[in-house]
């Protein structure tokens, strides 16, 4: 294992990989990763490279349409990653070793004529479908109104959930409460596990653009402060409840987006707990540098900085803009994946 990544793990952070590309999974397993996640952009990139052409050709021969092929390829890549992380899931008795499978982002496409009730119903159906028969697969559901409404029935049905696209504390609270309400409807809490993915760097991109009046001390700290507050609240909520497995925060969107920032800026700021889902290039940069991490997840900015952020950053416009952007960043790659498969279909059927 890289000494730098080892020092991160030693702070208490569970290192997850934001990819299911087979070569990245293998590399990051060697670096101490104990889980992974997928999304349409990741799947589209793998398909674009051409390594799955033979599988696509077989699926075409079997008569599948583009959407079915996209989901079969996604399932295949996630299954392969699950197999590699399964020994970790077994040795930790379910506290690590998970791979997340994202449900259809097109359900949130504004161009589709779905009502929230339709979306919720479909999330529940798909969550049950794609989790069935899997030991170490988490189902990713976005913290949209329709996604939040699906959490209670999914949790009640025994589906292990990764609630994603969380930008605000209220979203986290709504998600956590719905999951816990559903979990209590199970016959027992054995195997109950949930995680909550709070996005970080996108918040700082937002404040740089939309709240430029923040001082230099506060600008760039909003995503970190938000994540640390959510982490502390999550720790307090679950502390005395009768769950045998850890119900954890995932720090997501940890890749830097501001020129000049060190690649490990967010990783360093949130070291110590619970899960960090890092892009491959972020883990690569850490592995290639001589770094020593210390626990920082429970260290908040100065009171003056917190007060300034609370006064100047309004939650509703932040939520509205980042959710719209977040949904678009899920929908667009799924559309792109379908386009890639259609192009593969055209190329392979003319050979």
Buried (B, 14 or more C-beta within 10 A) or exposed (E): BBEBBBBBBBBEBBBBBBBBBBEBBEBBBEBBBBBBBBBBBBBBBBBBEEEBEEBBBEBBEEEBEBBEBBBBBBBBBBBEBBEBBBEBBEEBEBBBBBBBBBBBBBBBBEEEEBEBEEBBBBBBEBBBEBBEEBEBBBBBBBBBEBBBBBBBBBBBBBBBBBBBBBBBBEBBBBBBBBBBEBBBEBEEBEEBBBBBBBBBBBBBBBBBEBBEEBEEEBBBBBBBBBBBBBBBBBBEBBEEEEBEBBBBBBBBBBBBEEEEBEBBBBBBBBBBBBBBBBBBBBBBBBBEEEBEBEBBBEEBBEEEBBEBBEEBBEBEEBBEBBBEBBBBBBBBBBBBBBEBBBEBBEEBEEE
